[in-house]
C-alpha cells in the first residue's frame, strides 16, 4: 500500500483548482497577503507550495475546497509515495462500487484504524478479479487516500475513480501512447459485428472500451489482453463494473509475442492495436502459424494484428479493427493485402473523418474481416465507405429508394466529429451490403463495392476515398444542378439573416474600465437552492438523488457534440443504463463536460431538447427562475475564462461543474445580460449556418465541375474583361 510522504507540493495552477478560483486570483493572493505560504520548492518562475500549508491558509480565509471528488483524490494521492502501484486501490474501487451511497458515507466516517481494516476486507473480497494483484494491506496512515477514494466512488462513480488511479500509475510508469477509444467509435465497431456474438476478444484491450461496447450489445464472455499491466488491471475492473453479468477474463502481456489465449476460438474480435511498431516480433515470429495470409513485413505490425484476429475467429466469425490509413496502401503490405482480398477475408474498409480518435489529425480506417468458412460462399467484392464526406447531391438512391433531399444538407467536416452521421452512413452501407453483396448499388462518393479482380492490381491500394470517388460518374447532372440551386438559395437566405442579426445593437462600453463583481461557485449556488446540478449517474451507481426526474426509454440523448454543433439530440439511448439519466426540461442550462475551443461550451435547452436524456459528457444546471436567468447563467458558465479556471487534466481537459463561477447580480440585471447573451447565440447560430451552406455550395459546384456534371456558363468571362 502507498506510504505517506513527508510533504506534497502544488503549483499555483493546482491551488486555483483546489480553491475554485482563477490563476490570476492566486497571483493576487501572493502579492497582497503577507501570510500567504512562501514557496517550498520549484524555481522562481515556477514555484511550488506546501499543500498542507496552502490548505490551512485557505481554511483560515473561509475558502472551502471547491475540488471535485476526483480532483480531491488526485491531490490526496500526491501525499503518498507509490510503492507497488495502485493494484490494491483498483481492488478497492471494485469493492466500493458495489455499495450504496449511504454505506460509502458511513465508511468514510469510520476512525482511521477501522477504515483501514474495512478497506482491507473490501479489497480482499474481490482480489481474484484483477490480474497480477498482490495481497493488500492498508494501515491507519492510509486513511486520507481511502476516504478520498470512497467519496469519489460515491459521488462520481467507480469509473471516475478508476480513471484517476490508472492516470496516476501511467504517469509513474514509463508507458506512453495509452489512449482510450472514444465511446461512439467503440460503439460503431461493436455494431459492425453482425448478430450478437457471445464470446468476444480484444487482444490490445487498453482500458476495455471496445469490450464494454460489445457487452452493451449482448456479449457474455469478454477476453482481453494488454501489454501494459496497469491497463490490463484497469480493464478488468472497468469491465466488471460495467458488465457484471458477463464473464471477464483479462491478462497482461504482449498478444503477438505471448498470446494468453492460444486455444481461444472467439465469435468476434474487436481491436484498436498500437500503430507503427517496428519491434513487434518480426524475426522470432517468422514461422508463426498465424500468418496464413503471408508473413507481415517488419513495417507492417498492423497486418500482424489483422492476422492475429483472424486466427482467433471461428469460421464465419467477424473482426473489426481500427487501423491507420497507411495500412491500406503501403508497398510493404501489398502481398498480405492481396491475399486477404483474394481469400474473401477482407469484407469492408470504412474511412473515418480526422478527429475520430488519436492521432486526431489523421483519418483512421475500420477494417471489417470475416474468417472464411470451408466450402462457404465465394466473396466477389469488398465494400468501401468514406464517412468523412457527404454523398454528392443528385446521386442515385441506391439504398431502398432513399431520397437525396432526405439527407442532412451541408453536413461538412468540422472539428467535432458528427458521430450520428458517421455511424448512420457506415451502418447503412454495411447492412445493405451484407444483406446481398451481389446487388449492392452503393452511393456515389460515399459507398462502393469493388470487385475482387479489380482490386488485385500491382498496388492493391484499399484506400476508400480513392475507390468511392471512382463512382461519382453515376451522379445525375440534372439532380445535381437542382441541388446546387436549392443550396445556393438557402445560402442567400442565411446570409441575409446573418446580416440582420449582426446589425443589432444591444451593448455599450463600460464607463470606468472593465466592470468587476462578486461571484459564487455553482456549488455554492446549489447549496443555497438557486440551482440544481444534475448529471447522468455512472453505470455502477446505486440509488437515486432527491429531486431528479430520471427515466430511460426510446428517447434521444443530448451529447456534448450536439452542443458543439448546435444540433438536436442525436445520442443513442442504448448507451445509457436504465434509470440513470435525467430528463432535460426547457430552460435547463447544458454545459459540455470536456473543454475545447471547437464550438460553444454551453446552451439553454429549448423545446426541441425537452424530454431528451442527458448524455454522460454533459452537465445540467437547472436554475430557479425566481433567482437566476437561464440565458445569463449559460453566458457566464460557458465563458472561456470560466471554463479554463474550472478544468483539470493534461491531454483532455475535464470541466468540474461545481467550480464554475457566476456573478451575483439582481434578477433584473441578469435578464438584461441574458437577453444580450441570447442575441450573441443567435449571431453564432446564423454565422455557423451561413458558413456551412457556403462551404456546401462551393463543394457541390467544385465537385460538379470537376466530375463533368456541371458546365460553366457560356456567358461567364474572366475577371477584368
C-alpha positions, -999 to 999 in steps of 0.1 A, spaced: 0 0 0 13 36 -7 31 50 23 27 87 35 53 111 22 68 139 43 52 166 22 34 172 -11 39 203 -32 15 220 -55 17 246 -82 -2 279 -84 -25 263 -110 -33 234 -86 -40 259 -58 -65 276 -81 -83 243 -88 -84 235 -50 -98 269 -42 -121 271 -72 -106 304 -84 -87 316 -114 -49 316 -115 -50 354 -115 -67 353 -82 -39 331 -67 -13 356 -81 -32 384 -63 -32 365 -31 5 360 -33 11 398 -38 -15 412 -14 -14 388 16 19 386 36 8 355 53 3 335 21 25 304 23 60 310 9 73 287 -18 88 255 -5 104 243 -37 105 247 -75 120 277 -92 115 314 -92 94 313 -123 76 280 -113 73 279 -75 59 250 -56 40 253 -23 34 230 6 0 215 2 -10 213 38 2 249 44 -19 261 15 -50 242 28 -45 257 62 -43 292 48 -74 287 27 -93 274 57 -83 304 77 -98 326 50 -130 307 48 -123 291 14 -137 256 14 -122 232 -11 -140 235 -45 -122 205 -59 -144 177 -73 -141 143 -56 -119 130 -85 -97 161 -82 -95 156 -45 -84 120 -50 -57 132 -74 -45 157 -48 -45 132 -19 -26 106 -40 2 131 -42 7 128 -5 16 91 -9 47 77 -24 37 50 -48 53 17 -38 39 -12 -57 15 6 -80 -22 10 -75 -35 -26 -78 -47 -25 -42 -67 7 -48 -81 -7 -80 -95 -36 -60 -110 -12 -35 -128 7 -64 -144 -25 -75 -155 -34 -40 -167 1 -32 -188 3 -64 -210 -25 -51 -220 -5 -21 -248 21 -17 -240 58 -12 -252 55 23 -228 26 31 -199 45 15 -207 76 36 -207 56 67 -174 40 57 -157 74 53 -168 84 88 -150 54 105 -119 60 126 -87 57 107 -78 22 120 -113 9 114 -114 25 80 -81 7 70 -95 -26 83 -127 -22 63 -108 -13 32 -86 -43 35 -116 -66 39 -133 -49 9 -102 -53 -14 -97 -89 -4 -132 -98 -13 -127 -90 -50 -89 -99 -53 -95 -126 -80 -109 -100 -104 -77 -81 -110 -48 -99 -128 -14 -97 -110 -29 -81 -79 -7 -86 -48 -20 -92 -13 -34 -60 1 -26 -44 34 -38 -10 45 -27 10 75 -43 38 96 -19 62 79 -37 55 46 -70 69 58 -68 101 38 -65 84 4 -90 57 14 -116 84 24 -110 103 -9 -114 71 -29 -146 60 -12 -160 96 -16 -150 96 -53 -168 63 -60 -199 75 -41 -202 109 -58 -188 103 -93 -188 65 -97 -163 37 -99 -152 47 -135 -141 82 -124 -120 68 -95 -106 41 -118 -96 67 -143 -77 88 -117 -58 57 -104 -49 45 -139 -38 80 -149 -16 81 -118 0 48 -125 6 56 -162 23 88 -151 46 69 -127 55 42 -153 75 47 -185 44 39 -205 33 63 -232 8 63 -260 -21 49 -240 -53 64 -252 -89 54 -246 -110 46 -277 -139 72 -278 -172 57 -268 -190 65 -301 -162 49 -320 -162 18 -298 -199 15 -302 -196 18 -340 -171 -11 -341 -193 -33 -319 -223 -26 -341 -204 -36 -372 -204 -72 -359 -235 -89 -374 -258 -106 -349 -250 -108 -312 -216 -125 -307 -214 -142 -273 -176 -146 -270 -155 -115 -278 -118 -110 -277 -98 -77 -277 -60 -86 -279 -50 -50 -272 -77 -41 -248 -63 -9 -231 -89 4 -207 -116 -20 -221 -137 4 -241 -143 -20 -270 -152 -49 -248 -176 -27 -229 -193 -17 -261 -196 -54 -270 -211 -61 -236 -237 -34 -241 -248 -53 -273 -251 -86 -255 -217 -103 -253 -214 -125 -223 -178 -137 -224 -152 -110 -226 -115 -117 -231 -88 -91 -231 -50 -88 -231 -28 -57 -229 10 -52 -228 7 -27 -200 -2 -43 -167 -19 -11 -155 -42 -12 -185 -50 -48 -180 -59 -43 -144 -79 -12 -152 -97 -31 -180 -105 -60 -156 -120 -37 -130 -138 -14 -155 -155 -44 -173 -165 -60 -141 -182 -27 -131 -199 -21 -165 -208 -57 -173 -214 -75 -140 -235 -102 -158 -206 -111 -182 -176 -134 -176 -145 -112 -177 -110 -126 -183 -81 -102 -188 -44 -109 -189 -13 -88 -191 13 -95 -218 22 -89 -255 -5 -107 -275 17 -111 -306 47 -125 -287 30 -142 -257 -6 -149 -266 -25 -156 -234 -54 -172 -252 -38 -196 -276 -67 -220 -276 -95 -194 -276 -119 -195 -306 -139 -164 -304 -172 -154 -321 -158 -119 -328 -127 -98 -323 -126 -61 -317 -92 -43 -316 -76 -9 -317 -39 -20 -319 -8 1 -315 3 17 -347 37 19 -364 56 -5 -341 86 -20 -358 97 -41 -328 67 -63 -328 84 -97 -331 91 -100 -368 122 -121 -365 111 -145 -338 76 -150 -352 87 -155 -388 73 -191 -389 42 -184 -367 12 -204 -379 -10 -173 -375 5 -159 -408 -20 -177 -430 -21 -147 -454 16 -141 -456 44 -131 -432 39 -94 -424 69 -71 -432 88 -55 -403 69 -22 -410 35 -39 -411 27 -46 -375 -9 -37 -382 -12 -66 -407 2 -89 -380 -27 -78 -357 -52 -84 -385 -40 -120 -389 -38 -125 -351 -75 -115 -350 -85 -138 -379 -66 -167 -362 -88 -164 -331 -121 -164 -350 -144 -193 -355 -152 -199 -392 -176 -172 -403 -167 -150 -373 -162 -113 -377 -134 -89 -366 -134 -51 -367 -101 -33 -362 -92 4 -361 -61 9 -383 -41 39 -397 -47 48 -434 -12 38 -444 -21 1 -438 -43 3 -469 -16 14 -493 20 8 -481 40 -12 -507 55 -34 -480 20 -48 -472 8 -54 -508 12 -92 -507 -7 -97 -475 -34 -73 -486 -38 -92 -518 -42 -125 -500 -68 -110 -476 -88 -98 -506 -83 -129 -527 -94 -152 -499 -125 -132 -491 -113 -124 -455 -115 -87 -460 -151 -76 -462 -151 -38 -458 -128 -8 -453 -145 23 -437 -127 56 -437 -134 78 -407 -130 116 -405 -100 132 -389 -105 136 -352 -123 103 -347 -95 90 -324 -59 96 -316 -39 107 -336 -66 133 -342 -50 148 -373 -53 115 -392 -84 100 -407 -83 64 -394 -99 34 -410 -120 5 -398 -113 -29 -414 -141 -55 -411 -129 -90 -417 -145 -124 -417 -128 -158 -413 -135 -178 -445 -157 -209 -440 -146 -242 -456 -170 -247 -485 -186 -213 -478 -199 -188 -504 -174 -171 -528 -169 -134 -519 -167 -114 -551 -164 -79 -538 -152 -57 -509 -172 -27 -496 -155 7 -493 -172 35 -473 -159 71 -469 -178 86 -439 -157 117 -440 -178 132 -468 -214 136 -476 -228 119 -507 -228 141 -538 -262 156 -545 -281 140 -573 -267 106 -565 -289 77 -573 -310 64 -544 -292 31 -542 -304 22 -508 -341 13 -508 -350 45 -527 -338 69 -501 -342 104 -515 -312 126 -517 -331 156 -502 -338 135 -470 -301 135 -461 -288 163 -439 -278 191 -463 -245 207 -457 -231 185 -430 -195 193 -438 -165 181 -419 -158 200 -387 -135 199 -357 -162 179 -338 -170 146 -354 -206 141 -363 -209 107 -348 -246 103 -356 -239 109 -393 -207 88 -394 -224 59 -377 -255 61 -399 -236 61 -431 -213 33 -421 -240 10 -407 -265 17 -435 -239 8 -462 -226 -22 -443 -261 -36 -435 -272 -33 -472 -240 -48 -485 -241 -78 -461 -278 -85 -470 -269 -90 -506 -234 -81 -518 -241 -90 -554 -269 -65 -558 -254 -37 -537 -257 -5 -557 -238 18 -533 -239 55 -530 -217 76 -553 -189 93 -533 -198 75 -501 -201 37 -505 -190 15 -534 -185 -23 -537 -154 -31 -558 -149 -65 -574 -120 -86 -561 -105 -89 -596 -104 -51 -599 -86 -47 -565 -58 -72 -573 -36 -49 -593 1 -42 -588 -6 -19 -558 -36 -34 -541 -45 1 -528 -75 -3 -504 -80 34 -497 -117 41 -496 -115 78 -507 -99 67 -540 -123 38 -546 -156 56 -538 -145 86 -558 -144 65 -589 -182 60 -586 -190 97 -589 -197 94 -626 -231 79 -616 -243 112 -603 -273 126 -623 -264 160 -637 -300 173 -636 -304 163 -599 -270 178 -590 -279 211 -607 -312 213 -588 -295 206 -556 -269 233 -562 -297 258 -569 -316 248 -537 -284 250 -516 -274 284 -531 -309 298 -523 -306 286 -487 -272 303 -486 -287 336 -498 -314 335 -471 -288 326 -444 -265 354 -454 -294 379 -451 -304 365 -417 -267 369 -406 -266 405 -418 -298 413 -398 -285 396 -366 -251 413 -368 -268 447 -373 -285 446 -339 -270 468 -311 -276 457 -275 -244 468 -257 -222 497 -249 -187 504 -235 -183 504 -197 -176 540 -185 -148 533 -160 -128 503 -171 -139 467 -170 -167 460 -146 -159 438 -116 -184 419 -95 -186 394 -66 -191 358 -78 -201 325 -63 -193 289 -74 -221 268 -89 -216 245 -58 -224 275 -35 -255 284 -56 -267 248 -55 -263 247 -17 -283 279 -15 -311 264 -37 -306 289 -66 -299 260 -90 -298 222 -91 -268 204 -106 -278 171 -123 -257 145 -141 -261 111 -156 -252 86 -130 -223 63 -136 -232 28 -147 -223 13 -113 -242 39 -92 -268 29 -68 -299 47 -56 -315 80 -67 -307 116 -59 -335 136 -45 -355 158 -69 -342 141 -100 -366 131 -128 -350 100 -143 -362 75 -168 -349 56 -198 -367 45 -229 -369 53 -266 -356 89 -262 -328 106 -279 -297 115 -258 -282 150 -258 -244 148 -262 -215 172 -260 -212 170 -298 -248 183 -301 -239 214 -280 -208 219 -302 -228 216 -335 -259 233 -322 -279 202 -333 -309 185 -318 -302 155 -295 -286 127 -316 -272 102 -290 -281 66 -287 -301 57 -256 -287 22 -257 -255 36 -242 -273 46 -210 -283 21 -184 -320 22 -173 -328 48 -147 -296 67 -147 -302 97 -170 -320 129 -161 -347 141 -185 -339 176 -199 -365 203 -195 -368 236 -214 -348 263 -197 -321 239 -184 -285 251 -190 -263 224 -206 -225 226 -203 -201 203 -221 -180 182 -197 -149 183 -218 -133 217 -225 -123 225 -261 -123 255 -284 -142 239 -313 -176 254 -305 -199 268 -278 -195 252 -243 -230 259 -231 -265 263 -243 -300 268 -230 -323 239 -236 -352 247 -259 -385 229 -266 -366 207 -292 -344 195 -263 -372 189 -238 -377 153 -230 -343 141 -242 -320 122 -219 -288 138 -206 -256 123 -220 -226 113 -200 -204 142 -212 -229 169 -204 -236 188 -171 -271 200 -165 -278 232 -144 -315 237 -136 -319 273 -123 -347 286 -101 -363 311 -125 -371 333 -95 -334 337 -87 -314 330 -118 -320 338 -155 -312 309 -177 -295 328 -205 -275 349 -180 -264 316 -164 -254 300 -197 -235 330 -209 -212 331 -178 -209 294 -173 -197 289 -209 -172 318 -208 -137 309 -219 -120 321 -187 -146 304 -165 -142 271 -183 -104 273 -181 -104 280 -144 -127 250 -137 -109 225 -160 -84 199 -150 -63 174 -170 -34 174 -195 -44 158 -227 -82 160 -220 -95 190 -200 -124 179 -179 -148 206 -165 -156 204 -128 -191 219 -128 -192 229 -91 -162 252 -96 -177 273 -124 -184 308 -111 -214 331 -116 -216 369 -108 -240 378 -81 -264 403 -97 -301 413 -92 -325 393 -113 -335 423 -134 -299 430 -143 -294 392 -150 -322 394 -175 -305 423 -194 -273 403 -196 -294 372 -206 -310 390 -235 -276 401 -247 -263 365 -245 -293 353 -263 -286 376 -292 -249 365 -292 -262 329 -296 -284 340 -325 -254 356 -341 -233 325 -336 -260 302 -350 -266 324 -380 -229 326 -387 -224 288 -384 -254 281 -408 -241 306 -434 -206 293 -432 -218 257 -436 -240 265 -465 -213 285 -482 -189 256 -479 -215 231 -491 -224 253 -521 -187 255 -530 -182 218 -526 -212 209 -548 -201 234 -575 -165 222 -575 -175 185 -575 -199 190 -603 -175 210 -625 -146 185 -620 -169 155 -623 -184 167 -656 -220 170 -644 -219 208 -644 -206 231 -672 -195 268 -668 -219 293 -682 -211 303 -718 -216 339 -708 -190 338 -680 -160 359 -687 -127 361 -668 -123 388 -641 -112 421 -656 -125 417 -691 
